[in-house]
């Protein structure tokens, strides 16, 4: 049965690669990247291996991070690998021991599992200078590897009842965006903290070596240093932790198989028209209300809203790193960047609808009403966001002369972006995550087309904004209020004109090829 489960995992992997040549290319590139990174880390380990204490510190820190990553990442990215879901085995009477062994070993199939196995084996061979440490490393390597794999299974099994909830998937996706956007400031802050405390990593590794995360990795280093008592104690900690994980996984898996989580049907009392009562009773108003619901409830849309305050944090951090007074960067760049991002966010709006786009066709909504309604929904919060991003930093940082050019470029980028998006989404589409799926999921074969569409969109929008950027540069260089007013007027006039033109052109295209567009966006089902 274990071999059958492994063959099943390999079959799923093979079929996924056959689905699209671009996915195979992505797998190959990912494998090459993983091998390159692995070679670099292992070369560094062999260099520092001459110093057992330093090597132990490096291995404990990297190993602890590996176990933690294996425990957390599969939960957050549960929508990326459906074979990780134990609820799929609820209808099969597979003996528990064989199911546990098959799922655990099956975790080795794939780039993360294979890379981890190679890394664990190579770090064990890195202790070749000490025969006793090498023997201990080879024994503990198996425990370390299966600790990573079983830790992932425990967290996935524990969260299976939650991952069946769309609200949990949405919340986990939104929470994941925060560290990704703030990755630069986080790395810089950690680096500064480590630099200010030279022995911080050594003390951290020493503490982790007595915890379940680092104990199994510290045994070879302690043996090489002659700390046999500590090595034996840490080996017991590591093996006991693995045994506890296996028991916890077994109990959680039994519960998940006996009582599988079911998606609860939506139950609620009628509460009026909701957002539909707050928009005009017109086709455009109905489309705007429906689009606004997506913006508030669909993480594929609402992620753009979360990026707005995080972008301000990144710019503030960057201004503090700028030599001299860099606060003018926040005032000048925040509003244009927010305007560009929010205007750009509608370029795949129809693709996100998927088969729900049929509702627009079956009800006879005109293309112009569709384009106008989607733009109106985005503008409801995008315009106030750009206004606040231009005005508040200018007065809070003491650069009020930057407000007008920043506001002009920001509004111009937003309005022009909405106009260009109204055209692009009516003609050029690519596969996007389906409704309810992880917002970070990349459908097979969509990477090249999405990069092409996004790249052309950015270049076209930049070229269209040149009449606004020119007076903005003059306003910043000269500090002239007059040039600031010209920038604001140019942004409103040019952006408004492009928005109207985009709604009209995109509406005509939508009317002409609505059924073909529905067929396009419904392919990825």
C-alpha positions as semicolon CSV with decimal commas, in nm:
position;residue;x (nm);y (nm);z (nm)
1;X;0,000;0,000;0,000
2;X;0,289;0,239;0,075
3;X;0,434;0,173;-0,270
4;X;0,090;0,229;-0,422
5;X;0,060;0,568;-0,253
6;X;0,405;0,663;-0,380
7;X;0,311;0,559;-0,735
8;X;-0,005;0,766;-0,704
9;X;0,195;1,071;-0,600
10;X;0,435;1,022;-0,891
11;X;0,141;0,979;-1,130
12;X;-0,015;1,305;-1,010
13;X;0,317;1,482;-1,054
14;X;0,363;1,341;-1,405
15;X;0,012;1,438;-1,513
16;X;0,053;1,790;-1,379
17;X;0,371;1,828;-1,586
18;X;0,202;1,697;-1,899
19;X;-0,077;1,952;-1,863
20;X;0,140;2,241;-1,979
21;X;0,495;2,273;-2,113
22;X;0,526;2,603;-1,928
23;X;0,463;2,426;-1,600
24;X;0,740;2,181;-1,683
25;X;0,970;2,473;-1,758
26;X;0,877;2,626;-1,424
27;X;0,952;2,298;-1,244
28;X;1,291;2,273;-1,415
29;X;1,378;2,632;-1,330
30;X;1,265;2,580;-0,971
31;X;1,476;2,266;-0,946
32;X;1,781;2,443;-1,086
33;X;1,731;2,730;-0,843
34;X;1,696;2,489;-0,551
35;X;2,007;2,298;-0,657
36;X;2,206;2,618;-0,691
37;X;2,101;2,744;-0,352
38;X;2,166;2,403;-0,201
39;X;2,514;2,386;-0,353
40;X;2,598;2,731;-0,214
41;X;2,479;2,644;0,137
42;X;2,659;2,311;0,139
43;X;2,981;2,465;0,011
44;X;2,963;2,716;0,296
45;X;2,900;2,431;0,542
46;X;3,204;2,238;0,423
47;X;3,416;2,553;0,460
48;X;3,305;2,621;0,817
49;X;3,320;2,250;0,901
50;X;3,678;2,290;1,018
51;X;3,538;2,468;1,325
52;X;3,287;2,227;1,490
53;X;3,135;2,499;1,707
54;X;3,073;2,728;1,411
55;X;2,939;2,440;1,201
56;X;2,702;2,338;1,481
57;X;2,570;2,694;1,505
58;X;2,504;2,709;1,131
59;X;2,339;2,364;1,116
60;X;2,116;2,427;1,420
61;X;1,993;2,761;1,285
62;X;1,929;2,631;0,933
63;X;1,772;2,307;1,059
64;X;1,541;2,486;1,301
65;X;1,427;2,715;1,021
66;X;1,367;2,410;0,799
67;X;1,142;2,237;1,054
68;X;0,952;2,559;1,120
69;X;0,909;2,619;0,748
70;X;0,784;2,268;0,683
71;X;0,534;2,308;0,967
72;X;0,390;2,643;0,858
73;X;0,419;2,677;0,480
74;X;0,194;2,382;0,380
75;X;-0,089;2,526;0,591
76;X;-0,070;2,872;0,435
77;X;-0,023;2,733;0,083
78;X;-0,276;2,452;0,124
79;X;-0,439;2,555;-0,204
80;X;-0,119;2,483;-0,399
81;X;-0,087;2,105;-0,341
82;X;-0,417;1,926;-0,300
83;X;-0,238;1,593;-0,236
84;X;-0,151;1,728;0,109
85;X;-0,517;1,713;0,212
86;X;-0,579;1,400;0,423
87;X;-0,955;1,438;0,378
88;X;-0,910;1,295;0,027
89;X;-0,861;0,950;0,180
90;X;-1,188;0,942;0,376
91;X;-1,354;0,694;0,139
92;X;-1,066;0,443;0,135
93;X;-1,017;0,175;0,401
94;X;-0,638;0,208;0,414
95;X;-0,469;0,073;0,730
96;X;-0,354;0,362;0,944
97;X;0,012;0,256;0,964
98;X;0,041;0,220;0,589
99;X;-0,137;0,549;0,529
100;X;0,095;0,728;0,773
101;X;0,404;0,576;0,614
102;X;0,286;0,643;0,259
103;X;0,197;1,006;0,322
104;X;0,522;1,067;0,512
105;X;0,748;0,917;0,245
106;X;0,535;1,075;-0,028
107;X;0,642;1,412;0,105
108;X;0,985;1,344;-0,048
109;X;0,837;1,355;-0,399
110;X;0,866;1,708;-0,529
111;X;1,121;1,985;-0,526
112;X;1,085;2,081;-0,154
113;X;1,106;1,722;-0,030
114;X;1,391;1,621;-0,257
115;X;1,590;1,937;-0,181
116;X;1,542;1,887;0,193
117;X;1,653;1,523;0,171
118;X;1,967;1,619;-0,021
119;X;2,043;1,900;0,222
120;X;2,001;1,675;0,527
121;X;2,223;1,405;0,375
122;X;2,489;1,651;0,265
123;X;2,506;1,826;0,603
124;X;2,555;1,483;0,760
125;X;2,846;1,412;0,524
126;X;2,991;1,751;0,618
127;X;3,101;1,600;0,951
128;X;3,348;1,369;0,774
129;X;3,640;1,511;0,975
130;X;3,513;1,330;1,285
131;X;3,412;0,962;1,234
132;X;3,201;0,962;1,551
133;X;3,023;1,284;1,450
134;X;2,969;1,147;1,097
135;X;2,808;0,829;1,234
136;X;2,584;1,034;1,466
137;X;2,494;1,270;1,181
138;X;2,391;0,985;0,950
139;X;2,172;0,833;1,221
140;X;2,011;1,161;1,317
141;X;1,970;1,268;0,952
142;X;1,678;1,027;0,912
143;X;1,516;1,161;1,231
144;X;1,568;1,522;1,115
145;X;1,423;1,455;0,770
146;X;1,112;1,280;0,897
147;X;1,067;1,545;1,165
148;X;1,030;1,798;0,882
149;X;0,791;1,579;0,685
150;X;0,575;1,473;0,981
151;X;0,564;1,828;1,121
152;X;0,409;1,937;0,791
153;X;0,152;1,658;0,811
154;X;0,062;1,740;1,171
155;X;-0,008;2,105;1,099
156;X;-0,203;2,021;0,781
157;X;-0,411;1,760;0,964
158;X;-0,472;2,000;1,253
159;X;-0,585;2,271;1,014
160;X;-0,789;2,052;0,780
161;X;-1,114;2,159;0,943
162;X;-1,010;2,520;0,905
163;X;-0,876;2,496;0,551
164;X;-1,214;2,367;0,446
165;X;-1,345;2,709;0,541
166;X;-1,317;2,978;0,278
167;X;-1,281;3,240;0,551
168;X;-0,969;3,069;0,683
169;X;-0,814;3,053;0,337
170;X;-0,888;3,419;0,284
171;X;-0,743;3,516;0,623
172;X;-0,428;3,307;0,574
173;X;-0,372;3,458;0,231
174;X;-0,411;3,811;0,362
175;X;-0,179;3,746;0,656
176;X;0,082;3,600;0,420
177;X;0,094;3,919;0,216
178;X;0,214;4,122;0,515
179;X;0,555;3,954;0,564
180;X;0,604;3,925;0,188
181;X;0,558;4,299;0,132
182;X;0,761;4,386;0,441
183;X;1,034;4,133;0,365
184;X;1,292;4,401;0,282
185;X;1,247;4,604;0,602
186;X;1,233;4,284;0,809
187;X;1,560;4,151;0,666
188;X;1,729;4,488;0,710
189;X;1,611;4,523;1,070
190;X;1,721;4,169;1,158
191;X;2,058;4,231;0,993
192;X;2,111;4,549;1,190
193;X;2,014;4,370;1,512
194;X;2,256;4,087;1,445
195;X;2,535;4,328;1,353
196;X;2,490;4,519;1,678
197;X;2,518;4,196;1,877
198;X;2,805;3,985;1,751
199;X;2,727;3,675;1,958
200;X;2,350;3,685;1,901
201;X;2,346;3,396;1,655
202;X;2,567;3,184;1,877
203;X;2,339;3,238;2,177
204;X;2,030;3,177;1,964
205;X;2,169;2,849;1,829
206;X;2,270;2,741;2,178
207;X;1,917;2,797;2,302
208;X;1,754;2,628;2,003
209;X;1,978;2,322;2,042
210;X;1,784;2,230;2,357
211;X;1,444;2,273;2,193
212;X;1,261;2,022;1,971
213;X;1,341;2,240;1,669
214;X;1,719;2,229;1,703
215;X;1,801;1,930;1,921
216;X;1,816;1,675;1,642
217;X;2,052;1,901;1,442
218;X;2,289;1,968;1,734
219;X;2,385;1,607;1,809
220;X;2,672;1,571;1,554
221;X;2,827;1,901;1,659
222;X;2,819;1,805;2,026
223;X;2,978;1,470;1,945
224;X;3,252;1,646;1,746
225;X;3,316;1,878;2,043
226;X;3,326;1,588;2,288
227;X;3,001;1,680;2,467
228;X;2,870;1,323;2,470
229;X;2,626;1,375;2,756
230;X;2,466;1,675;2,588
231;X;2,458;1,487;2,257
232;X;2,274;1,192;2,415
233;X;2,023;1,419;2,588
234;X;1,954;1,613;2,269
235;X;1,918;1,291;2,070
236;X;1,649;1,181;2,317
237;X;1,475;1,519;2,282
238;X;1,478;1,495;1,903
239;X;1,354;1,135;1,889
240;X;1,089;1,200;2,154
241;X;0,968;1,502;1,956
242;X;0,942;1,292;1,639
243;X;0,750;1,023;1,826
244;X;0,513;1,285;1,970
245;X;0,457;1,426;1,621
246;X;0,374;1,080;1,486
247;X;0,124;1,014;1,766
248;X;-0,035;1,357;1,720
249;X;-0,055;1,306;1,344
250;X;-0,218;0,966;1,388
251;X;-0,484;1,104;1,622
252;X;-0,555;1,405;1,399
253;X;-0,567;1,192;1,087
254;X;-0,808;0,946;1,248
255;X;-1,034;1,232;1,345
256;X;-1,018;1,385;0,997
257;X;-1,094;1,051;0,829
258;X;-1,384;0,962;1,060
259;X;-1,539;1,309;1,068
260;X;-1,429;1,486;0,748
261;X;-1,499;1,858;0,740
262;X;-1,781;1,952;0,512
263;X;-1,828;2,288;0,353
264;X;-2,126;2,433;0,528
265;X;-2,394;2,567;0,306
266;X;-2,449;2,935;0,331
267;X;-2,728;2,999;0,576
268;X;-2,844;3,346;0,651
269;X;-3,147;3,556;0,678
270;X;-3,236;3,800;0,409
271;X;-3,100;4,135;0,507
272;X;-3,214;4,358;0,227
273;X;-3,022;4,448;-0,085
274;X;-2,698;4,531;0,093
275;X;-2,454;4,715;-0,131
276;X;-2,699;4,701;-0,421
277;X;-2,917;4,950;-0,229
278;X;-2,624;5,194;-0,199
279;X;-2,549;5,225;-0,570
280;X;-2,771;5,374;-0,841
281;X;-3,047;5,148;-0,972
282;X;-2,887;5,129;-1,315
283;X;-2,692;4,857;-1,496
284;X;-2,366;5,034;-1,412
285;X;-2,473;5,065;-1,049
286;X;-2,559;4,694;-1,028
287;X;-2,222;4,598;-1,175
288;X;-2,048;4,837;-0,933
289;X;-2,228;4,683;-0,634
290;X;-2,135;4,332;-0,742
291;X;-1,773;4,435;-0,803
292;X;-1,758;4,607;-0,463
293;X;-1,864;4,281;-0,294
294;X;-1,570;4,113;-0,466
295;X;-1,333;4,384;-0,347
296;X;-1,444;4,335;0,012
297;X;-1,471;3,954;0,023
298;X;-1,245;3,804;-0,243
299;X;-0,875;3,789;-0,138
300;X;-0,768;3,807;-0,501
301;X;-0,903;4,164;-0,498
302;X;-0,868;4,266;-0,132
303;X;-0,497;4,187;-0,137
304;X;-0,456;4,508;-0,339
305;X;-0,621;4,701;-0,057
306;X;-0,387;4,553;0,203
307;X;-0,084;4,651;-0,004
308;X;-0,178;5,021;0,021
309;X;-0,085;5,074;0,390
310;X;0,206;4,829;0,363
311;X;0,342;5,028;0,070
312;X;0,345;5,336;0,292
313;X;0,546;5,144;0,552
314;X;0,800;5,034;0,291
315;X;0,842;5,389;0,160
316;X;0,883;5,529;0,510
317;X;1,147;5,268;0,582
318;X;1,321;5,350;0,254
319;X;1,318;5,720;0,329
320;X;1,485;5,657;0,664
321;X;1,762;5,466;0,485
322;X;1,812;5,751;0,238
323;X;2,111;5,971;0,300
324;X;1,993;6,306;0,425
325;X;1,625;6,387;0,455
326;X;1,442;6,130;0,247
327;X;1,090;6,206;0,367
328;X;1,021;6,385;0,039
329;X;1,031;6,043;-0,128
330;X;0,723;5,936;0,067
331;X;0,535;6,253;-0,024
332;X;0,631;6,235;-0,390
333;X;0,598;5,863;-0,466
334;X;0,325;5,724;-0,240
335;X;0,019;5,862;-0,422
336;X;0,147;5,780;-0,776
337;X;0,236;5,425;-0,676
338;X;-0,102;5,367;-0,511
339;X;-0,280;5,514;-0,813
340;X;-0,084;5,292;-1,050
341;X;-0,138;4,973;-0,847
342;X;-0,511;5,025;-0,797
343;X;-0,567;5,127;-1,160
344;X;-0,365;4,826;-1,272
345;X;-0,566;4,590;-1,048
346;X;-0,864;4,583;-1,289
347;X;-0,671;4,451;-1,588
348;X;-0,774;4,089;-1,508
349;X;-1,119;4,169;-1,371
350;X;-1,314;3,960;-1,622
351;X;-1,073;3,669;-1,583
352;X;-1,138;3,671;-1,208
353;X;-1,513;3,642;-1,278
354;X;-1,458;3,309;-1,453
355;X;-1,795;3,150;-1,536
356;X;-1,980;3,417;-1,334
357;X;-1,920;3,649;-1,630
358;X;-2,209;3,465;-1,797
359;X;-2,441;3,660;-1,568
360;X;-2,347;3,983;-1,745
361;X;-2,413;3,830;-2,085
362;X;-2,739;3,660;-1,997
363;X;-2,888;3,974;-1,842
364;X;-2,800;4,189;-2,142
365;X;-2,575;4,435;-1,959
366;X;-2,406;4,654;-2,219
367;X;-2,030;4,655;-2,245
368;X;-2,014;5,024;-2,157
369;X;-2,221;4,968;-1,839
370;X;-1,999;4,676;-1,744
371;X;-1,680;4,880;-1,787
372;X;-1,821;5,183;-1,606
373;X;-1,953;4,978;-1,313
374;X;-1,623;4,802;-1,250
375;X;-1,430;5,130;-1,268
376;X;-1,679;5,297;-1,032
377;X;-1,639;5,022;-0,770
378;X;-1,263;5,061;-0,771
379;X;-1,281;5,441;-0,766
380;X;-1,500;5,439;-0,452
381;X;-1,198;5,363;-0,235
382;X;-0,911;5,429;-0,477
383;X;-0,976;5,804;-0,514
384;X;-0,985;5,869;-0,134
385;X;-0,673;5,652;-0,095
386;X;-0,481;5,859;-0,350
387;X;-0,603;6,186;-0,196
388;X;-0,490;6,082;0,152
389;X;-0,160;5,945;0,021
390;X;-0,082;6,280;-0,144
391;X;-0,207;6,523;0,120
392;X;-0,121;6,366;0,455
393;X;0,250;6,291;0,395
394;X;0,303;6,635;0,244
395;X;0,191;6,818;0,558
396;X;0,316;6,564;0,810
397;X;0,670;6,555;0,670
398;X;0,699;6,926;0,600
399;X;0,690;6,910;0,220
400;X;0,359;7,078;0,129
401;X;0,496;7,187;-0,207
402;X;0,504;6,821;-0,312
403;X;0,130;6,772;-0,260
404;X;0,005;6,911;-0,592
405;X;0,247;6,724;-0,825
406;X;0,204;6,404;-0,624
407;X;-0,175;6,435;-0,635
408;X;-0,178;6,515;-1,006
409;X;0,037;6,217;-1,100
410;X;-0,149;5,988;-0,858
411;X;-0,495;6,076;-0,990
412;X;-0,371;6,067;-1,348
413;X;-0,219;5,720;-1,296
414;X;-0,538;5,595;-1,130
415;X;-0,783;5,728;-1,389
416;X;-0,563;5,636;-1,685
417;X;-0,498;5,295;-1,534
418;X;-0,870;5,231;-1,497
419;X;-0,920;5,334;-1,859
420;X;-0,643;5,110;-1,992
421;X;-0,763;4,823;-1,770
422;X;-1,114;4,863;-1,912
423;X;-0,970;4,796;-2,256
424;X;-0,720;4,526;-2,160
425;X;-0,963;4,313;-1,957
426;X;-1,212;4,316;-2,246
427;X;-0,963;4,171;-2,493
428;X;-0,652;4,017;-2,336
429;X;-0,697;3,756;-2,064
430;X;-0,488;3,485;-1,902
431;X;-0,553;3,211;-1,647
432;X;-0,585;3,337;-1,290
433;X;-0,663;3,161;-0,959
434;X;-1,020;3,038;-0,956
435;X;-1,274;3,183;-0,711
436;X;-1,204;3,042;-0,365
437;X;-0,850;2,932;-0,451
438;X;-0,527;3,059;-0,300
439;X;-0,455;3,403;-0,442
440;X;-0,087;3,308;-0,488
441;X;-0,164;3,004;-0,701
442;X;-0,023;3,025;-1,054
443;X;-0,233;2,825;-1,302
444;X;-0,034;2,611;-1,549
445;X;0,089;2,791;-1,857
446;X;-0,017;3,139;-1,749
447;X;0,315;3,287;-1,639
448;X;0,445;3,394;-1,981
449;X;0,117;3,546;-2,099
450;X;0,055;3,725;-1,770
451;X;0,403;3,879;-1,771
452;X;0,354;3,992;-2,130
453;X;0,016;4,153;-2,060
454;X;0,139;4,321;-1,742
455;X;0,462;4,442;-1,902
456;X;0,287;4,595;-2,203
457;X;0,025;4,749;-1,972
458;X;0,293;4,920;-1,762
459;X;0,479;5,057;-2,064
460;X;0,161;5,186;-2,230
461;X;0,046;5,355;-1,910
462;X;0,386;5,518;-1,858
463;X;0,384;5,652;-2,214
464;X;0,031;5,790;-2,171
465;X;0,129;5,967;-1,848
466;X;0,426;6,153;-1,998
467;X;0,221;6,477;-2,039
468;X;0,153;6,461;-1,664
469;X;0,502;6,358;-1,560
470;X;0,670;6,647;-1,743
471;X;0,507;6,930;-1,542
472;X;0,541;6,719;-1,226
473;X;0,919;6,708;-1,272
474;X;0,920;7,083;-1,332
475;X;0,716;7,137;-1,014
476;X;0,955;6,926;-0,805
477;X;1,271;7,084;-0,945
478;X;1,155;7,445;-0,928
479;X;0,920;7,419;-0,631
480;X;0,672;7,626;-0,828
481;X;0,308;7,611;-0,719
482;X;0,203;7,700;-1,073
483;X;0,364;7,388;-1,215
484;X;0,195;7,189;-0,939
485;X;-0,144;7,323;-1,044
486;X;-0,064;7,242;-1,407
487;X;0,028;6,886;-1,304
488;X;-0,298;6,842;-1,114
489;X;-0,504;6,979;-1,403
490;X;-0,318;6,764;-1,655
491;X;-0,371;6,454;-1,443
492;X;-0,745;6,516;-1,408
493;X;-0,803;6,607;-1,772
494;X;-0,579;6,342;-1,928
495;X;-0,677;6,071;-1,680
496;X;-1,047;6,149;-1,710
497;X;-1,028;6,151;-2,088
498;X;-0,845;5,817;-2,095
499;X;-1,099;5,669;-1,854
500;X;-1,394;5,774;-2,070
501;X;-1,219;5,653;-2,385
502;X;-1,126;5,323;-2,220
503;X;-1,485;5,261;-2,107
504;X;-1,614;5,328;-2,457
505;X;-1,353;5,123;-2,643
506;X;-1,361;4,841;-2,388
507;X;-1,740;4,844;-2,395
508;X;-1,747;4,809;-2,774
509;X;-1,500;4,521;-2,761
510;X;-1,703;4,354;-2,487
511;X;-2,025;4,383;-2,688
512;X;-1,853;4,246;-2,999
513;X;-1,686;3,943;-2,842
514;X;-1,868;3,873;-2,515
515;X;-1,931;3,500;-2,585
516;X;-1,572;3,446;-2,699
517;X;-1,446;3,621;-2,385
518;X;-1,665;3,398;-2,168
519;X;-1,519;3,093;-2,340
520;X;-1,167;3,225;-2,277
521;X;-1,210;3,289;-1,906
522;X;-1,398;2,961;-1,855
523;X;-1,116;2,740;-1,986
524;X;-0,942;2,721;-1,648
525;X;-1,221;2,538;-1,467
